[in-house]
Amino acid sequence: MKHKFLIGGALAAGLVLPVICAGLVIHSLWDPFGRTSQLPVAVVNEDRPVTYQGKRLAVGE
């Protein structure tokens, strides 16, 4: 009787745990851009012009 309970518990855990993990992954990937408006972002541009092969490059302007 004890062995049936252990086998049943292992079988249930083997079926339920992957479903829970898959559910967590799907939930995390469901709407990746849904709250990007709340994401704080700052842009810092400290580029300086350089001379490359005799030409002045000011890429950051």
Residue frames relative to the residue before (quaternion, step in Angstrom):
aa qw qx qy qz dx dy dz
M 1.0000 0.0000 0.0000 0.0000 0.00 0.00 0.00
K 0.6575 0.5198 -0.3079 0.4502 3.54 1.00 -0.86
H 0.6429 0.5316 -0.3242 0.4461 3.59 1.03 -0.73
K 0.6275 0.5368 -0.3402 0.4498 3.60 1.03 -0.71
F 0.6414 0.5187 -0.3191 0.4666 3.56 1.06 -0.79
L 0.6621 0.4989 -0.3054 0.4685 3.60 0.96 -0.84
I 0.6596 0.4938 -0.3085 0.4753 3.57 0.95 -0.82
G 0.6575 0.5031 -0.3043 0.4712 3.58 0.97 -0.83
G 0.6545 0.5059 -0.3101 0.4686 3.60 0.99 -0.78
A 0.6580 0.4952 -0.3076 0.4766 3.58 0.98 -0.82
L 0.6458 0.5121 -0.3147 0.4707 3.57 1.01 -0.78
A 0.6535 0.5009 -0.3118 0.4741 3.58 0.96 -0.85
A 0.6599 0.4911 -0.3117 0.4755 3.61 0.92 -0.85
G 0.6559 0.5209 -0.3095 0.4501 3.59 1.02 -0.77
L 0.6954 0.4384 -0.2705 0.5010 3.57 1.18 -0.48
V 0.7093 0.4766 -0.2632 0.4478 3.58 0.97 -0.84
L 0.6569 0.5430 -0.3299 0.4060 3.62 0.85 -0.85
P 0.6671 0.4722 -0.3332 0.4701 3.67 0.84 -0.72
V 0.6203 0.5322 -0.3443 0.4620 3.59 1.07 -0.68
I 0.6479 0.5048 -0.3142 0.4761 3.60 0.98 -0.81
C 0.6646 0.4967 -0.3063 0.4667 3.61 0.88 -0.89
A 0.6572 0.4966 -0.3141 0.4721 3.59 0.92 -0.84
G 0.6346 0.5318 -0.3263 0.4560 3.58 1.02 -0.76
L 0.6512 0.5060 -0.3155 0.4695 3.60 0.99 -0.79
V 0.6534 0.5033 -0.3155 0.4693 3.59 0.96 -0.80
I 0.6650 0.4954 -0.3071 0.4670 3.58 0.88 -0.90
H 0.6455 0.5199 -0.3233 0.4566 3.59 0.97 -0.80
S 0.6813 0.4899 -0.2982 0.4548 3.59 0.94 -0.81
L 0.7450 0.3895 -0.2129 0.4979 3.61 1.12 -0.60
W 0.4200 0.7599 -0.4395 0.2303 3.60 1.24 -0.15
D 0.8075 -0.0121 0.0508 0.5876 3.62 0.76 -1.00
P 0.1021 -0.8587 0.4977 0.0672 3.62 0.38 1.16
F 0.7493 0.3696 -0.2220 0.5027 3.63 1.11 -0.50
G 0.3659 0.7823 -0.4474 0.2322 3.59 1.24 0.19
R 0.8118 0.2016 -0.0974 0.5392 3.60 0.99 -0.74
T 0.2876 0.7825 -0.5138 0.2025 3.59 1.05 0.56
S 0.5634 0.5919 -0.3999 0.4151 3.60 1.17 -0.34
Q 0.6729 0.4781 -0.2870 0.4861 3.60 1.20 -0.40
L 0.5336 0.6423 -0.3922 0.3860 3.58 1.28 -0.08
P 0.3132 -0.7600 0.5305 0.2070 3.61 -0.59 1.05
V 0.0051 -0.8049 0.5905 -0.0585 3.56 -0.80 1.06
A 0.0453 -0.7715 0.6339 0.0287 3.54 -1.09 0.76
V 0.1849 -0.7708 0.6019 0.0972 3.58 -1.02 0.83
V 0.0604 -0.7840 0.6178 -0.0026 3.53 -0.78 1.08
N 0.0597 -0.7959 0.6024 -0.0042 3.55 -0.75 1.08
E 0.0655 0.8026 -0.5856 0.0933 3.55 -0.34 1.27
D 0.2641 0.7814 -0.5209 0.2200 3.57 1.13 0.62
R 0.1609 -0.7597 0.6229 0.0948 3.51 -1.17 0.69
P 0.5443 -0.6138 0.4458 0.3582 3.59 -1.04 0.67
V 0.1344 -0.7729 0.6165 0.0672 3.56 -1.14 0.69
T 0.3600 -0.6826 0.5824 0.2554 3.53 -1.31 0.31
Y 0.0274 0.7966 -0.5987 0.0794 3.55 -0.69 1.17
Q 0.8370 -0.0860 -0.0159 0.5402 3.55 -0.67 1.18
G 0.7395 -0.4437 0.2178 0.4571 3.54 0.92 0.98
K 0.6653 0.4583 -0.3107 0.5008 3.61 1.23 0.10
R 0.3972 -0.6979 0.5435 0.2446 3.54 -1.09 0.76
L 0.0970 -0.7939 0.6000 0.0183 3.58 -0.74 1.10
A 0.0028 -0.7698 0.6369 -0.0415 3.53 -0.73 1.13
V 0.0648 -0.8592 0.5074 0.0093 3.54 0.52 1.23
G 0.7004 0.5071 -0.2789 0.4178 3.60 0.99 -0.76
E 0.5516 0.6248 -0.4084 0.3722 3.61 1.18 -0.13
